[in-house]
Amino acid sequence: MDVLLVNENNKVIGKEEKLKAHKKGILHRAFSIFVFNKKNELLIQKRALGKYHSPGLWTNTCCSHPITKNLIEEAKNRLQEEMGFLCDLEEVFSFIYKADVGNNLIEHEYDHVFFGKCNITPSPDPNEVSDWRWISLNQLKIDVEKEPSKYTPWLILSLPRIIEQINKT
């Protein structure tokens, strides 16, 4: 699978095979989905042990790398494939981050963040997700501060901004 390489203004400058982009730490486009229920709890997932990076770590509802310009449709499709449900999504912000994810791999992403509201029981793909749960943002913040090694770097980096966005609504 290829990823779209972008510059710091999110302009596409090329394509690269996903693993190569992660080995070289090249900036590429991504999206992260955060789905909340009616209690404003966040649906988090534990990445499957077979994932080539960050296996067994807790992270946001879903994330991936879009290959077209239609981010919202790709995000919805990936949510369906990975977590087994659909919901309306809204892009709330984007940010750039760079993080070592182990195994000599670096995530360097221009990450588009989507929020969704949904009260559903997911049926995730076991090749992608080993567990899931709903959690309050306050509890997640406490857990991340207490045991950051259980969470993906991108969740840790985005959490303050996620909390800020939720507090605005």
C-alpha positions as CSV (number, residue, x, y, z in Angstrom):
1,M,0.0,0.0,0.0
2,D,1.2,3.5,-0.9
3,V,0.9,6.6,1.2
4,L,0.6,10.2,-0.1
5,L,3.7,12.2,0.7
6,V,2.9,15.8,1.6
7,N,4.8,19.0,2.5
8,E,4.1,21.0,5.7
9,N,1.2,22.7,3.9
10,N,-0.5,19.4,3.1
11,K,0.3,19.6,-0.6
12,V,0.9,16.2,-2.2
13,I,4.4,15.9,-3.4
14,G,4.5,12.1,-4.3
15,K,3.8,8.6,-3.2
16,E,5.8,6.0,-1.3
17,E,5.2,2.5,-0.1
18,K,3.9,2.7,3.5
19,L,6.6,0.7,5.2
20,K,9.4,2.6,3.3
21,A,7.8,5.9,4.4
22,H,7.8,4.7,8.0
23,K,11.4,3.5,7.8
24,K,12.5,6.8,6.4
25,G,10.3,9.0,8.6
26,I,8.9,10.8,5.6
27,L,6.0,13.2,6.1
28,H,2.8,11.6,4.8
29,R,-1.0,12.2,5.0
30,A,-3.1,10.3,7.6
31,F,-6.3,10.5,9.4
32,S,-7.4,9.7,13.0
33,I,-11.0,9.1,14.0
34,F,-12.3,9.7,17.5
35,V,-15.9,8.4,18.1
36,F,-17.8,9.5,21.2
37,N,-21.0,8.0,22.6
38,K,-23.9,9.9,24.2
39,K,-22.0,10.0,27.6
40,N,-19.1,11.7,25.7
41,E,-16.9,8.6,26.3
42,L,-14.3,7.9,23.6
43,L,-14.2,4.5,21.8
44,I,-10.6,3.3,22.0
45,Q,-9.1,0.2,20.5
46,K,-6.2,-2.0,21.3
47,R,-4.1,-2.7,18.2
48,A,-3.9,-6.3,17.1
49,L,-0.7,-8.1,18.0
50,G,0.0,-8.8,14.3
51,K,0.4,-5.1,13.4
52,Y,3.9,-4.2,12.2
53,H,4.2,-1.3,14.5
54,S,2.6,-0.4,17.9
55,P,1.1,-3.9,18.3
56,G,-0.9,-4.4,21.5
57,L,-1.1,-0.6,22.3
58,W,-4.3,1.3,23.0
59,T,-5.2,4.0,20.6
60,N,-8.0,6.1,19.2
61,T,-11.1,4.6,17.5
62,C,-9.5,4.2,14.1
63,C,-6.7,5.6,11.9
64,S,-5.2,5.1,8.5
65,H,-3.6,6.6,5.4
66,P,-5.8,8.1,2.7
67,I,-4.8,7.6,-0.9
68,T,-7.3,9.9,-2.6
69,K,-8.4,13.5,-1.9
70,N,-11.8,12.4,-0.5
71,L,-10.7,12.2,3.2
72,I,-14.1,11.9,4.7
73,E,-15.2,9.0,2.5
74,E,-12.0,7.2,3.1
75,A,-12.2,7.8,6.8
76,K,-15.8,6.4,6.9
77,N,-14.8,3.4,4.8
78,R,-11.9,2.6,7.1
79,L,-14.1,2.9,10.2
80,Q,-16.4,0.4,8.6
81,E,-13.6,-2.0,7.7
82,E,-11.7,-1.8,10.9
83,M,-14.4,-1.3,13.6
84,G,-17.5,-2.7,11.8
85,F,-19.8,0.4,11.9
86,L,-20.5,3.6,10.1
87,C,-21.2,7.1,11.6
88,D,-21.1,10.6,10.4
89,L,-17.7,12.2,10.8
90,E,-16.6,15.8,10.9
91,E,-13.0,17.1,10.5
92,V,-12.1,19.1,13.6
93,F,-8.4,19.9,13.1
94,S,-5.2,18.7,11.7
95,F,-1.6,18.6,13.0
96,I,1.8,17.4,12.2
97,Y,3.7,15.0,14.4
98,K,6.8,12.8,14.3
99,A,7.2,9.9,16.7
100,D,9.4,6.8,17.0
101,V,7.1,3.8,17.0
102,G,9.8,1.2,17.6
103,N,11.4,-1.4,15.2
104,N,13.3,1.4,13.6
105,L,10.1,3.0,12.3
106,I,9.0,6.6,12.5
107,E,5.5,8.0,12.1
108,H,5.7,11.4,10.5
109,E,2.2,12.4,9.7
110,Y,0.1,15.3,8.6
111,D,-2.9,14.0,10.5
112,H,-6.5,15.0,9.8
113,V,-8.6,14.5,13.0
114,F,-12.2,13.5,12.7
115,F,-14.9,13.3,15.4
116,G,-18.0,11.2,15.3
117,K,-20.9,10.6,17.6
118,C,-22.4,7.1,17.8
119,N,-24.0,4.7,20.3
120,I,-23.1,1.3,18.9
121,T,-21.4,-1.9,19.8
122,P,-18.5,-2.2,17.4
123,S,-17.6,-5.5,15.7
124,P,-13.9,-5.0,14.9
125,D,-11.7,-6.9,12.4
126,P,-9.6,-9.1,14.6
127,N,-6.6,-8.6,12.2
128,E,-6.7,-4.9,13.2
129,V,-8.1,-4.8,16.7
130,S,-7.6,-7.1,19.7
131,D,-9.9,-5.2,22.1
132,W,-11.9,-2.1,22.5
133,R,-13.7,-0.1,25.2
134,W,-15.5,3.2,25.9
135,I,-13.6,5.5,28.3
136,S,-14.1,9.0,29.6
137,L,-11.5,11.6,28.5
138,N,-10.6,12.3,32.1
139,Q,-9.9,8.6,32.8
140,L,-7.9,8.3,29.6
141,K,-5.8,11.3,30.5
142,I,-5.1,9.8,34.0
143,D,-4.2,6.4,32.4
144,V,-2.0,7.9,29.8
145,E,-0.1,9.9,32.4
146,K,0.2,6.8,34.7
147,E,1.2,4.3,32.0
148,P,2.1,6.0,28.7
149,S,3.8,2.8,27.4
150,K,0.3,1.3,27.0
151,Y,-0.7,3.9,24.4
152,T,0.3,4.9,20.9
153,P,2.5,8.0,20.5
154,W,-0.1,9.7,18.3
155,L,-2.9,9.2,20.8
156,I,-0.7,10.7,23.6
157,L,0.3,13.7,21.4
158,S,-3.2,14.4,20.2
159,L,-5.0,13.9,23.6
160,P,-4.6,17.5,24.9
161,R,-6.0,18.9,21.7
162,I,-8.9,16.4,21.7
163,I,-9.8,17.4,25.3
164,E,-9.6,21.1,24.3
165,Q,-11.9,20.5,21.3
166,I,-14.5,18.6,23.4
167,N,-14.4,21.2,26.1
168,K,-15.3,23.8,23.4
169,T,-18.6,22.0,22.5
